[in-house]
Amino acid sequence: MKITRLMLGAAICAANIYGTRCAAEPMDGKALFAKNCAACHQATGRGIPGAFPALAGNGFVQGPSAEVATVLLKGRGGMPDFSASLADQDIASVLSYVRGSWGNHAAPLQADEVALLRDALQVARAQDSKRGNKH
């Protein structure tokens, strides 16, 4: 039992060193936003006028969750699609963070909502999902 815990701990350390994560330990929405979104939309959510829209106080961001998630799954305008790079849980986490930050007051999303939408839109699955992790 003790050896199993040590091996598990070593595997988690190796995963962290090499930049991978376990499905049991998803990144939180704020960290995902910082990694994937803040360069354009800024850490404050205020965007860059004329280039990248503000997410703070944005009615679209606070609107129907399926419409907001569709933008991450398919891209829009100059925004890339994150369907192949973010798992369902990651998309739910980052959108929940955005929808509840900077004065936004919208309901969070769940991974199963994103999974259903992903299937309906017939978009790619993130690498984590292809390795057998559920959403």
PASEVO-690064 format. One record per atom (N, C-alpha, C): chain; residue number from 1; x, y, z; residue in three letters. Coordinates in Angstrom, 2 decimals. Layout:
% PASEVO-690064
> A/NUM/X/Y/Z/ALA
...
***
This chain:
% PASEVO-690064
> A/1/0.82/-1.19/0.00/MET
> A/1/0.00/0.00/0.00/MET
> A/1/0.87/1.26/0.00/MET
> A/2/1.91/1.25/0.84/LYS
> A/2/2.79/2.41/0.93/LYS
> A/2/3.55/2.60/-0.39/LYS
> A/3/3.96/1.52/-1.02/ILE
> A/3/4.67/1.60/-2.30/ILE
> A/3/3.73/2.14/-3.38/ILE
> A/4/2.48/1.73/-3.34/THR
> A/4/1.51/2.22/-4.33/THR
> A/4/1.35/3.73/-4.21/THR
> A/5/1.26/4.25/-2.98/ARG
> A/5/1.15/5.70/-2.78/ARG
> A/5/2.40/6.42/-3.27/ARG
> A/6/3.56/5.83/-3.02/LEU
> A/6/4.81/6.44/-3.49/LEU
> A/6/4.85/6.47/-5.01/LEU
> A/7/4.43/5.38/-5.64/MET
> A/7/4.42/5.34/-7.10/MET
> A/7/3.43/6.36/-7.66/MET
> A/8/2.27/6.49/-7.03/LEU
> A/8/1.29/7.47/-7.47/LEU
> A/8/1.85/8.88/-7.31/LEU
> A/9/2.48/9.15/-6.20/GLY
> A/9/3.09/10.46/-5.98/GLY
> A/9/4.16/10.76/-7.01/GLY
> A/10/4.98/9.77/-7.35/ALA
> A/10/6.02/9.96/-8.36/ALA
> A/10/5.41/10.23/-9.73/ALA
> A/11/4.33/9.53/-10.04/ALA
> A/11/3.66/9.74/-11.34/ALA
> A/11/3.08/11.14/-11.42/ALA
> A/12/2.48/11.62/-10.33/ILE
> A/12/1.93/12.98/-10.32/ILE
> A/12/3.04/14.00/-10.47/ILE
> A/13/4.16/13.79/-9.77/CYS
> A/13/5.31/14.70/-9.91/CYS
> A/13/5.81/14.71/-11.34/CYS
> A/14/5.95/13.55/-11.94/ALA
> A/14/6.43/13.48/-13.33/ALA
> A/14/5.46/14.18/-14.26/ALA
> A/15/4.18/13.99/-14.03/ALA
> A/15/3.18/14.65/-14.88/ALA
> A/15/3.29/16.15/-14.75/ALA
> A/16/3.49/16.65/-13.55/ASN
> A/16/3.62/18.09/-13.35/ASN
> A/16/4.90/18.63/-13.99/ASN
> A/17/5.98/17.90/-13.90/ILE
> A/17/7.24/18.33/-14.49/ILE
> A/17/7.14/18.41/-16.00/ILE
> A/18/6.48/17.43/-16.60/TYR
> A/18/6.41/17.38/-18.06/TYR
> A/18/5.18/18.08/-18.63/TYR
> A/19/4.47/18.83/-17.79/GLY
> A/19/3.38/19.66/-18.27/GLY
> A/19/2.08/18.95/-18.57/GLY
> A/20/1.92/17.73/-18.08/THR
> A/20/0.66/17.04/-18.28/THR
> A/20/-0.10/17.02/-16.97/THR
> A/21/-1.39/16.74/-17.07/ARG
> A/21/-2.21/16.69/-15.86/ARG
> A/21/-3.03/15.42/-15.86/ARG
> A/22/-3.43/15.02/-14.70/CYS
> A/22/-4.34/13.90/-14.56/CYS
> A/22/-5.76/14.42/-14.64/CYS
> A/23/-6.68/13.61/-15.14/ALA
> A/23/-8.08/14.03/-15.24/ALA
> A/23/-8.66/14.32/-13.86/ALA
> A/24/-8.12/13.68/-12.83/ALA
> A/24/-8.63/13.88/-11.49/ALA
> A/24/-8.24/15.25/-10.94/ALA
> A/25/-7.29/15.91/-11.57/GLU
> A/25/-6.81/17.19/-11.09/GLU
> A/25/-6.92/18.25/-12.18/GLU
> A/26/-8.15/18.66/-12.56/PRO
> A/26/-8.27/19.68/-13.61/PRO
> A/26/-7.76/21.02/-13.12/PRO
> A/27/-7.29/21.84/-14.08/MET
> A/27/-6.87/23.19/-13.74/MET
> A/27/-8.11/23.99/-13.39/MET
> A/28/-7.94/24.98/-12.52/ASP
> A/28/-9.09/25.82/-12.23/ASP
> A/28/-9.28/26.84/-13.34/ASP
> A/29/-10.47/27.43/-13.37/GLY
> A/29/-10.82/28.36/-14.44/GLY
> A/29/-9.90/29.56/-14.54/GLY
> A/30/-9.48/30.08/-13.41/LYS
> A/30/-8.60/31.26/-13.43/LYS
> A/30/-7.25/30.91/-14.07/LYS
> A/31/-6.70/29.76/-13.73/ALA
> A/31/-5.42/29.34/-14.31/ALA
> A/31/-5.57/29.07/-15.80/ALA
> A/32/-6.67/28.46/-16.20/LEU
> A/32/-6.91/28.21/-17.62/LEU
> A/32/-7.07/29.51/-18.38/LEU
> A/33/-7.75/30.47/-17.78/PHE
> A/33/-7.91/31.78/-18.42/PHE
> A/33/-6.55/32.43/-18.60/PHE
> A/34/-5.73/32.41/-17.55/ALA
> A/34/-4.40/33.02/-17.63/ALA
> A/34/-3.56/32.38/-18.74/ALA
> A/35/-3.67/31.08/-18.88/LYS
> A/35/-2.87/30.34/-19.86/LYS
> A/35/-3.37/30.51/-21.29/LYS
> A/36/-4.68/30.56/-21.48/ASN
> A/36/-5.26/30.51/-22.83/ASN
> A/36/-5.91/31.79/-23.33/ASN
> A/37/-6.29/32.68/-22.43/CYS
> A/37/-7.15/33.79/-22.84/CYS
> A/37/-6.60/35.18/-22.49/CYS
> A/38/-5.84/35.27/-21.42/ALA
> A/38/-5.44/36.58/-20.89/ALA
> A/38/-4.56/37.39/-21.85/ALA
> A/39/-3.80/36.73/-22.70/ALA
> A/39/-2.95/37.48/-23.63/ALA
> A/39/-3.78/38.41/-24.51/ALA
> A/40/-4.96/37.98/-24.88/CYS
> A/40/-5.83/38.80/-25.73/CYS
> A/40/-6.86/39.57/-24.90/CYS
> A/41/-7.55/38.88/-24.02/HIS
> A/41/-8.64/39.50/-23.27/HIS
> A/41/-8.17/40.17/-21.98/HIS
> A/42/-6.89/40.07/-21.67/GLN
> A/42/-6.24/40.67/-20.51/GLN
> A/42/-6.69/40.02/-19.20/GLN
> A/43/-5.82/40.03/-18.22/ALA
> A/43/-6.11/39.41/-16.92/ALA
> A/43/-7.28/40.10/-16.23/ALA
> A/44/-7.54/41.34/-16.58/THR
> A/44/-8.65/42.10/-16.01/THR
> A/44/-9.98/41.84/-16.71/THR
> A/45/-9.93/41.12/-17.84/GLY
> A/45/-11.13/40.89/-18.63/GLY
> A/45/-11.55/42.09/-19.46/GLY
> A/46/-10.73/43.12/-19.50/ARG
> A/46/-11.10/44.35/-20.23/ARG
> A/46/-10.74/44.34/-21.70/ARG
> A/47/-10.04/43.31/-22.15/GLY
> A/47/-9.68/43.19/-23.56/GLY
> A/47/-8.77/44.31/-24.02/GLY
> A/48/-8.64/44.44/-25.34/ILE
> A/48/-7.86/45.51/-25.95/ILE
> A/48/-8.80/46.17/-26.96/ILE
> A/49/-9.22/47.41/-26.67/PRO
> A/49/-10.19/48.08/-27.55/PRO
> A/49/-9.77/48.04/-29.02/PRO
> A/50/-10.71/47.67/-29.85/GLY
> A/50/-10.46/47.61/-31.28/GLY
> A/50/-9.81/46.32/-31.76/GLY
> A/51/-9.36/45.51/-30.82/ALA
> A/51/-8.68/44.27/-31.20/ALA
> A/51/-9.34/43.05/-30.57/ALA
> A/52/-9.48/43.04/-29.25/PHE
> A/52/-10.02/41.90/-28.52/PHE
> A/52/-11.10/42.40/-27.58/PHE
> A/53/-12.29/41.84/-27.66/PRO
> A/53/-13.41/42.37/-26.86/PRO
> A/53/-13.22/42.16/-25.36/PRO
> A/54/-13.78/43.09/-24.62/ALA
> A/54/-13.81/42.97/-23.16/ALA
> A/54/-14.78/41.84/-22.80/ALA
> A/55/-14.41/41.09/-21.80/LEU
> A/55/-15.29/40.06/-21.27/LEU
> A/55/-15.99/40.56/-20.00/LEU
> A/56/-15.38/41.53/-19.34/ALA
> A/56/-15.96/42.13/-18.15/ALA
> A/56/-17.22/42.90/-18.54/ALA
> A/57/-18.33/42.57/-17.90/GLY
> A/57/-19.58/43.25/-18.18/GLY
> A/57/-20.16/42.96/-19.56/GLY
> A/58/-19.69/41.92/-20.20/ASN
> A/58/-20.11/41.59/-21.56/ASN
> A/58/-21.42/40.79/-21.52/ASN
> A/59/-22.45/41.33/-22.17/GLY
> A/59/-23.75/40.67/-22.19/GLY
> A/59/-23.74/39.31/-22.86/GLY
> A/60/-22.93/39.18/-23.92/PHE
> A/60/-22.85/37.89/-24.60/PHE
> A/60/-22.28/36.82/-23.68/PHE
> A/61/-21.21/37.16/-22.97/VAL
> A/61/-20.56/36.22/-22.04/VAL
> A/61/-21.53/35.77/-20.95/VAL
> A/62/-22.43/36.68/-20.56/GLN
> A/62/-23.38/36.36/-19.50/GLN
> A/62/-24.68/35.78/-20.04/GLN
> A/63/-24.78/35.64/-21.36/GLY
> A/63/-25.98/35.12/-21.99/GLY
> A/63/-26.05/33.61/-21.94/GLY
> A/64/-26.81/33.03/-22.87/PRO
> A/64/-26.98/31.57/-22.89/PRO
> A/64/-25.64/30.83/-22.93/PRO
> A/65/-25.48/29.89/-22.02/SER
> A/65/-24.20/29.19/-21.89/SER
> A/65/-23.82/28.44/-23.16/SER
> A/66/-24.78/27.89/-23.88/ALA
> A/66/-24.47/27.14/-25.10/ALA
> A/66/-23.84/28.05/-26.15/ALA
> A/67/-24.30/29.29/-26.24/GLU
> A/67/-23.73/30.21/-27.22/GLU
> A/67/-22.29/30.57/-26.89/GLU
> A/68/-22.02/30.78/-25.61/VAL
> A/68/-20.67/31.12/-25.17/VAL
> A/68/-19.74/29.93/-25.38/VAL
> A/69/-20.19/28.74/-25.01/ALA
> A/69/-19.36/27.54/-25.17/ALA
> A/69/-19.10/27.25/-26.64/ALA
> A/70/-20.06/27.54/-27.50/THR
> A/70/-19.87/27.33/-28.94/THR
> A/70/-18.69/28.13/-29.46/THR
> A/71/-18.50/29.33/-28.94/VAL
> A/71/-17.36/30.16/-29.38/VAL
> A/71/-16.05/29.47/-29.04/VAL
> A/72/-15.94/28.86/-27.86/LEU
> A/72/-14.70/28.16/-27.52/LEU
> A/72/-14.53/26.88/-28.32/LEU
> A/73/-15.63/26.23/-28.65/LEU
> A/73/-15.56/24.97/-29.39/LEU
> A/73/-15.36/25.16/-30.90/LEU
> A/74/-15.81/26.27/-31.44/LYS
> A/74/-15.71/26.47/-32.89/LYS
> A/74/-14.91/27.70/-33.30/LYS
> A/75/-14.61/28.58/-32.35/GLY
> A/75/-13.94/29.83/-32.68/GLY
> A/75/-14.95/30.81/-33.26/GLY
> A/76/-14.52/32.06/-33.41/ARG
> A/76/-15.38/33.08/-33.99/ARG
> A/76/-14.54/34.30/-34.29/ARG
> A/77/-14.73/34.86/-35.46/GLY
> A/77/-13.92/36.01/-35.83/GLY
> A/77/-12.45/35.62/-35.79/GLY
> A/78/-11.66/36.36/-35.06/GLY
> A/78/-10.24/36.04/-34.93/GLY
> A/78/-9.92/35.10/-33.79/GLY
> A/79/-10.94/34.70/-33.04/MET
> A/79/-10.68/33.82/-31.89/MET
> A/79/-10.54/32.38/-32.36/MET
> A/80/-9.50/31.69/-31.89/PRO
> A/80/-9.31/30.29/-32.30/PRO
> A/80/-10.34/29.38/-31.66/PRO
> A/81/-10.43/28.19/-32.20/ASP
> A/81/-11.29/27.17/-31.59/ASP
> A/81/-10.41/26.35/-30.65/ASP
> A/82/-10.95/26.05/-29.49/PHE
> A/82/-10.21/25.32/-28.46/PHE
> A/82/-10.68/23.88/-28.32/PHE
> A/83/-11.46/23.40/-29.28/SER
> A/83/-12.05/22.07/-29.15/SER
> A/83/-11.01/20.97/-29.03/SER
> A/84/-9.91/21.07/-29.74/ALA
> A/84/-8.90/20.02/-29.72/ALA
> A/84/-7.87/20.22/-28.61/ALA
> A/85/-7.88/21.38/-27.96/SER
> A/85/-6.86/21.63/-26.95/SER
> A/85/-7.40/21.69/-25.53/SER
> A/86/-8.69/21.90/-25.35/LEU
> A/86/-9.27/21.94/-24.00/LEU
> A/86/-10.35/20.87/-23.86/LEU
> A/87/-10.25/20.11/-22.78/ALA
> A/87/-11.25/19.08/-22.48/ALA
> A/87/-12.55/19.75/-22.02/ALA
> A/88/-13.62/19.00/-21.99/ASP
> A/88/-14.92/19.53/-21.60/ASP
> A/88/-14.87/20.19/-20.22/ASP
> A/89/-14.20/19.55/-19.27/GLN
> A/89/-14.09/20.11/-17.93/GLN
> A/89/-13.33/21.43/-17.96/GLN
> A/90/-12.28/21.52/-18.77/ASP
> A/90/-11.51/22.76/-18.87/ASP
> A/90/-12.35/23.89/-19.44/ASP
> A/91/-13.12/23.60/-20.48/ILE
> A/91/-13.98/24.63/-21.08/ILE
> A/91/-15.03/25.08/-20.07/ILE
> A/92/-15.63/24.13/-19.37/ALA
> A/92/-16.61/24.48/-18.34/ALA
> A/92/-15.97/25.34/-17.26/ALA
> A/93/-14.76/24.99/-16.85/SER
> A/93/-14.08/25.73/-15.78/SER
> A/93/-13.72/27.15/-16.20/SER
> A/94/-13.15/27.31/-17.39/VAL
> A/94/-12.75/28.65/-17.82/VAL
> A/94/-13.98/29.52/-18.07/VAL
> A/95/-15.02/28.97/-18.66/LEU
> A/95/-16.22/29.77/-18.89/LEU
> A/95/-16.94/30.10/-17.58/LEU
> A/96/-16.93/29.20/-16.63/SER
> A/96/-17.52/29.49/-15.33/SER
> A/96/-16.76/30.63/-14.65/SER
> A/97/-15.44/30.61/-14.79/TYR
> A/97/-14.63/31.69/-14.23/TYR
> A/97/-14.98/33.02/-14.90/TYR
> A/98/-15.02/33.05/-16.21/VAL
> A/98/-15.31/34.28/-16.95/VAL
> A/98/-16.71/34.78/-16.64/VAL
> A/99/-17.68/33.88/-16.59/ARG
> A/99/-19.08/34.26/-16.36/ARG
> A/99/-19.34/34.73/-14.94/ARG
> A/100/-18.38/34.52/-14.04/GLY
> A/100/-18.55/34.94/-12.66/GLY
> A/100/-17.50/35.94/-12.18/GLY
> A/101/-16.73/36.49/-13.09/SER
> A/101/-15.65/37.42/-12.72/SER
> A/101/-15.91/38.82/-13.28/SER
> A/102/-15.20/39.79/-12.72/TRP
> A/102/-15.18/41.17/-13.22/TRP
> A/102/-16.57/41.79/-13.28/TRP
> A/103/-17.42/41.45/-12.33/GLY
> A/103/-18.77/41.98/-12.31/GLY
> A/103/-19.78/41.17/-13.10/GLY
> A/104/-19.35/40.11/-13.76/ASN
> A/104/-20.27/39.24/-14.47/ASN
> A/104/-21.01/38.38/-13.45/ASN
> A/105/-22.27/38.11/-13.74/HIS
> A/105/-23.09/37.32/-12.81/HIS
> A/105/-23.92/36.30/-13.58/HIS
> A/106/-23.27/35.36/-14.22/ALA
> A/106/-23.97/34.32/-14.97/ALA
> A/106/-23.69/32.96/-14.34/ALA
> A/107/-24.58/32.04/-14.59/ALA
> A/107/-24.46/30.69/-14.02/ALA
> A/107/-23.23/29.98/-14.57/ALA
> A/108/-22.59/29.17/-13.74/PRO
> A/108/-21.45/28.37/-14.20/PRO
> A/108/-21.90/27.28/-15.16/PRO
> A/109/-20.95/26.69/-15.86/LEU
> A/109/-21.22/25.57/-16.76/LEU
> A/109/-20.69/24.30/-16.14/LEU
> A/110/-21.26/23.19/-16.58/GLN
> A/110/-20.81/21.87/-16.15/GLN
> A/110/-20.19/21.16/-17.35/GLN
> A/111/-19.26/20.27/-17.09/ALA
> A/111/-18.58/19.53/-18.15/ALA
> A/111/-19.56/18.74/-19.01/ALA
> A/112/-20.60/18.19/-18.41/ASP
> A/112/-21.55/17.41/-19.20/ASP
> A/112/-22.33/18.28/-20.19/ASP
> A/113/-22.56/19.55/-19.84/GLU
> A/113/-23.20/20.47/-20.78/GLU
> A/113/-22.30/20.70/-21.99/GLU
> A/114/-21.01/20.89/-21.73/VAL
> A/114/-20.06/21.10/-22.81/VAL
> A/114/-19.95/19.85/-23.68/VAL
> A/115/-19.94/18.68/-23.05/ALA
> A/115/-19.84/17.42/-23.80/ALA
> A/115/-21.03/17.25/-24.74/ALA
> A/116/-22.22/17.54/-24.27/LEU
> A/116/-23.41/17.43/-25.12/LEU
> A/116/-23.35/18.41/-26.28/LEU
> A/117/-22.90/19.62/-26.00/LEU
> A/117/-22.78/20.62/-27.05/LEU
> A/117/-21.71/20.22/-28.06/LEU
> A/118/-20.59/19.71/-27.56/ARG
> A/118/-19.50/19.26/-28.44/ARG
> A/118/-20.02/18.17/-29.40/ARG
> A/119/-20.78/17.24/-28.86/ASP
> A/119/-21.35/16.17/-29.69/ASP
> A/119/-22.33/16.75/-30.72/ASP
> A/120/-23.19/17.67/-30.28/ALA
> A/120/-24.16/18.27/-31.20/ALA
> A/120/-23.48/19.05/-32.32/ALA
> A/121/-22.38/19.72/-31.99/LEU
> A/121/-21.65/20.51/-33.00/LEU
> A/121/-20.70/19.65/-33.83/LEU
> A/122/-20.48/18.43/-33.38/GLN
> A/122/-19.56/17.50/-34.04/GLN
> A/122/-18.17/18.09/-34.22/GLN
> A/123/-17.62/18.60/-33.11/VAL
> A/123/-16.27/19.15/-33.13/VAL
> A/123/-15.30/18.20/-32.48/VAL
> A/124/-14.03/18.43/-32.70/ALA
> A/124/-12.95/17.57/-32.20/ALA
> A/124/-12.98/17.45/-30.68/ALA
> A/125/-12.43/16.39/-30.20/ARG
> A/125/-12.23/16.18/-28.76/ARG
> A/125/-10.80/16.54/-28.40/ARG
> A/126/-10.62/17.07/-27.21/ALA
> A/126/-9.29/17.40/-26.72/ALA
> A/126/-8.48/16.12/-26.52/ALA
> A/127/-7.16/16.25/-26.53/GLN
> A/127/-6.27/15.11/-26.37/GLN
> A/127/-6.58/14.32/-25.11/GLN
> A/128/-6.88/14.99/-23.98/ASP
> A/128/-7.19/14.29/-22.74/ASP
> A/128/-8.36/13.34/-22.93/ASP
> A/129/-9.38/13.75/-23.69/SER
> A/129/-10.54/12.92/-23.91/SER
> A/129/-10.19/11.71/-24.75/SER
> A/130/-9.27/11.85/-25.69/LYS
> A/130/-8.88/10.75/-26.56/LYS
> A/130/-8.10/9.67/-25.82/LYS
> A/131/-7.50/10.03/-24.70/ARG
> A/131/-6.74/9.06/-23.93/ARG
> A/131/-7.61/8.30/-22.97/ARG
> A/132/-8.92/8.44/-23.07/GLY
> A/132/-9.80/7.66/-22.22/GLY
> A/132/-10.35/8.40/-21.05/GLY
> A/133/-9.98/9.66/-20.83/ASN
> A/133/-10.54/10.42/-19.73/ASN
> A/133/-11.95/10.85/-20.13/ASN
> A/134/-12.86/10.79/-19.18/LYS
> A/134/-14.22/11.24/-19.47/LYS
> A/134/-14.25/12.74/-19.24/LYS
> A/135/-14.63/13.47/-20.26/HIS
> A/135/-14.85/14.92/-20.25/HIS
> A/135/-13.95/15.61/-19.27/HIS
***
